[in-house]
């Protein structure tokens, strides 16, 4: 599961100590999964409270991928826990599942208790998928660092399937910045999706649309998107993608970061009919998505020190107190 190190303009826990939390997340995730898997197989859910200390270093951590993404509208475990509460306390009545929030600690301890209650409901494969769903909620808390459960924006983020896709589909050694706000010069600049790998960085503009849609690039500010007998206009994603790629390259150059930057126009469920795309842009759609995806997932390199330095160079510009001009003689394209 990829790690969400920055979400919009929320203060992220990773910003406080980027050289600690990536390895901490991997260790916690792996440790809890091993406990849950063993408990499920033996039907013994008596967990020890003692946590194993580890001196493992970033370079030693191998990425762990449990499964591919399964998208769901609501949290499975919220429903299960709600049923359990009602069964043991009839006075709770029929409350909305969404109101039954889980008070989970940073060590994911309560996830273990949830699985203890719910293990009768699913198979081992479902166990993996549901664990990823709970880790998604856990990641949102690390990426916001504040209690935003009642915040409307936070509710939208929880059900953002694009964000969930990027986190749950890719391995632990990838660091994700999702629509981060950077302060360049005198103005905030919102990027789209930046994924930092051990040796490469992916700047991604995600093209949403109905299943099997066809996106047709056109000159100007808008492109055409067709599906069956319907069509609509969408904003030209190349403007944001080019700006994002240029900005990341400038940040890396200024900080002497070695990481090849790829600009990717991505559609996972449709087609992009780009006859003559720019040479520095990869067009990924249903025709070549699987090959591209497997190529990234199979890169099992552990988290690198230079990868963390690359992420830190971007996170440094997410602080509103760090307004700087990257390259004074060259302006960022709008």
Secondary structure, 3 states (H helix, E strand, C coil): CCEEEEECCCCCHHHHCHHHHHHHHHHHHHHHHHHHHHHHHHCCCCCCCCCCCCCCCHHHCCCCCCCCCCCCCCCHHHHHHHHHHHHHCHHHCCCCHHHCCCCCCCCCHHHHHHHHHHHHHCCHHHHHHHHHHHHHHHHHHHHHCCCCCCCHHHHHHHCCHHHHHHHHHCCCCCEEEECCEEEECCEEEECCEEEECCCEEEEEEECCCCCCCEEECCCCCEEEEEECCEEEEEECHHHHHHHHHHHHHHHHHHCCCCCEEEEEEECCCCEECCCCCCCCEEEECCCCHHHHHHHHHCCCCCCCHHHHHHHHHHHHHHCCCCCECCCCCCCCCC
